[in-house]
Amino acid sequence: MRRVYDEVSPGEDGLRVLVDRVWPRGMKKEDARLDEWAKRIAPSTELRKWYAHDAERFGEFAERYRAELSEPEAREALDRLREQADGGTVTLLTSVKEEQLDRSHAAVLREELGGTG
């Protein structure tokens, strides 16, 4: 799990997957060095706006987000990502601020995938 704005770590990042619904502000597509953009597993716009990275809402956000991940389209995309993670390293990329990473949807996804980093 990393910020999409961070330097690429060749040999460490493995498959680089952007897990945001909205393209990162100020970043050119060629600069992102992505392997995939998994919009379908990002939180809905409504949920993202409701949460607004309010630390007090993280528990409820995670619960609501997991409910969204159980919907057919998101579940299919999550299962695909899970298969990719079983085959090697997958780095979940997001544009959230560094201090918000552990309270982000990427942290929930990492937990759903059984990841550690």
Residue pairs with C-beta under 8 A, 6 or more apart in sequence:
1 91
1 92
1 94
1 101
1 106
1 107
1 110
1 115
1 117
2 13
2 91
2 92
2 93
2 94
3 93
3 94
3 95
3 96
3 97
3 98
3 101
4 18
4 20
4 24
4 27
4 32
4 34
4 93
4 94
4 95
5 24
5 27
5 95
8 16
8 33
12 89
12 91
13 89
13 91
14 88
14 89
14 90
14 91
15 35
15 36
15 84
15 88
15 89
15 90
15 91
16 33
16 34
16 35
16 36
16 91
16 93
17 34
17 35
17 36
17 37
17 38
17 81
17 84
17 90
17 91
17 92
17 93
18 24
18 32
18 34
18 36
18 37
18 38
18 93
18 94
19 38
19 41
19 42
19 92
19 93
19 94
19 105
19 106
19 109
20 39
20 42
20 93
20 94
20 95
21 39
21 42
21 43
21 44
21 45
21 48
22 95
23 29
24 32
24 95
25 95
27 95
32 93
34 93
38 77
38 81
40 73
40 74
40 76
40 77
41 69
41 74
41 77
41 78
41 81
41 109
42 48
42 105
43 51
43 61
43 65
43 68
43 105
44 68
47 61
47 64
47 65
47 68
48 105
50 57
50 61
51 57
51 58
51 61
53 96
53 97
53 100
53 103
53 104
55 103
58 103
61 105
62 108
65 105
65 108
66 108
66 112
68 74
69 75
69 78
69 112
78 109
78 112
78 113
81 90
81 109
81 113
82 112
82 113
84 90
85 113
85 114
85 115
90 113
90 115
91 117
92 106
92 109
92 110
92 115
93 106
94 101
94 104
94 105
94 106
96 104
96 106
101 107
110 116
110 117
